[in-house]
Amino acid sequence: MNHDDLADLRYAKSLLENPGLAARISNAVGTPIEKGLSMLPEGANDLIITTTRKALETALDFAISTLDEQPQQSANWLHKTFAGVSGAAGGAFGLPALAIELPVSTTIILRSIADIARSEGENIKLAETRLACLEVFALGGPARNDDAVESGYFTVRAALAKSLAEAARYMATNATAQKTAPPLVQLLSKIAARFGIPVTQKALAQSLPVVGAAGGALINTLFMDHFQNMSRGHFIVRRLERVYGEDAVRRMYLSV
């Protein structure tokens, strides 16, 4: 691996293995989010699970239909601005606004992820690439039944590999893909188990009475920045895999 590519791989690893969303939100609102789950009102967990699933279904619809229109260069700050605007509603109205705001912000994040994918040489018209964009949402945090070892980047990819391959085959062979198709339902379930962790952190922060609209915009901007980082790292690794092969990149990733 040449010097520049090795530097890119180190950068990707620094993004993927140090997400730190909870710590960044905690610093922004002055409350330790990791210890604040008891502050959520009754029924909040059910709302978050349902809303997370709906948001991913909305993102999947978008991935199936329109992601081939992305520009060549990623416009990270533009997407952060849009995310901040949608987050202001979440901050102003708290947890009840999550069901409306999260599908919007998730779609905006997906557009940014697709921008980043194209900037790293991905063909966004391919079903595999569109699903790789959705895969980024699984990189936001470990699933609830994971242990510390299970949260690594390549372990997450391995856990999703079979479902991603089956979903890609389905999308490639069906002119009109349906989000209720079993391969897509199974994939969304696996991604939702992980995406729900940062969503819970975000929802908790935005439900605090001190946050308000301005704080909600900041939290959504941090949320967007988090997934932009995960996306950049993910698609750098995929770019290097196209050059050096998956096994070689994985071995180098683990050693740098």
Secondary structure, DSSP 4 states (H G I P E B T S, - for coil): --HHHHHHHHHHHHHHS---HHHHHHHHHTS-GGG-GGGSPTTHHHHHHHHHHHHHHHHHHHHHHTGGG--SS--HHHHHHHHHHHHHHHHHH-GGGHHHHHHHHHHHHHHHHHHHHHHTT--TTSHHHHHHHHHGGGGGS--TT--GGGGSHHHHHHHHHHHHHHHHHHHHH-SS--TTSHHHHHHHHHHHHHHHHHHHHHHHHHHSTTTHHHHHHHHHHHHHHHHHHHHHHHHHHHHHHHHH-HHHHHHHHHH-
